């Protein structure tokens, strides 16, 4: 797609903690095989943001003039990322039932 260039994808420490927690919870509830599959899909989605970051909607709970905060809805989780000039910052993977104030607090994450 013309006008959208590939960007580097970087991950916050909180994102890494979130994915570890999701994996451990999934392993406990559904078994290691399912937990690995879920984790691989999250990894694929976030890696592909390098080119597909523009495809996903603005996060409606963190509106900005430049539509900086966007989210991917995957199963029961939201993958929230920030679009910067030269990179994509993947900030969190949170349950889609999280409170609005919890979602808005993501704005404060630094990478």
N, C-alpha and C positions, 0 to 999 in steps of 0.2 A: 504494500500500500504506500503510495507516494506521500511524503510529508512526515512519515513516522520512521525514525531511525532506530536501529538497535541500541539498547542501553545496557549498561552493566547492572547486574542484580546483586544487591548486598543485603545481608540479613542482620536483624537486631539480635542481641543476646536473648531478649524476651521471646523472640520467635523460636530460637533453638530450645529454650526451656519449654515453651508451649508444645512443640512437636515431640519432645521427649515425654512430656506428661500424657499427650494423646496416645502415643505408642504404648506406654506402660498401662494406661487405662484400657486400651483396646486389647492388649495382650491378656490382661486379667479377665476381661469379659468375653472376648471372642476367640482368643487363642493367638499364638504367635504368627501364624500364617496370615490371618486377616489383618492383624496389626501392621505387618510388613507391607501388605498390599495397600492399605490406607495411607501409610507413610510415603510409599513410592508415588502414589497419585498426587499427594500434596507437594512432594518434591518436584514432580514433573510440571505441575501447574505453576509453581513459583519460578522454576528455571525458565519456562516458556514466556514469562512476563517480559523478558528481554525484548521480545518482538510483539507480544500481544497485550502489553500494558494498556493501550488505548481502547481495547475492546470492552473493558469492564466498566460498570457505572461508578459514578461518584458515590462515596459512602454518604448516605443521606443524613447520618448523624454527625458528620464532620464536614459541613459544607465550607468551601472556600471559593474565592473569586476565580482562581485558576484551576479548580477541580483537582487539587493536589492529592487528596485522599480518595482512594478507590478500594473496592472490595470484590472479591470473588466469592460467590456462594458455592460451597462444596459440601454436599450431604448436610450435616447438622452444624457446620462450621463456617465462619467468615474468615477469609484470608485478607487482611487489611494491609495495604501498601501505600507508599507516598511516591508520587512522581516528581522527580527533581530534574534539573536541566540535563545533567549527564548520567544520571543513574536512577534505578528503581530501588527504593528501600522497603523491604518486606518487614513489617513491624510486628505483627501478631497473627496468631491463628486462635480465634476464640469461638466459644459456642455461640450459635446464632441466637440463643435466648438470653444472652448477656444484657445487663441493664444499659440503658442509653448513657448514663453517666460513666459507666465502665468503658464503653466504646469511645466516648469523647476523650477520656483520659489518655488514649493512645497517642493523641496529638503531641504529648510531652516526651515521647520516646526519642532518645538521641542515638545516633549510630556513629 
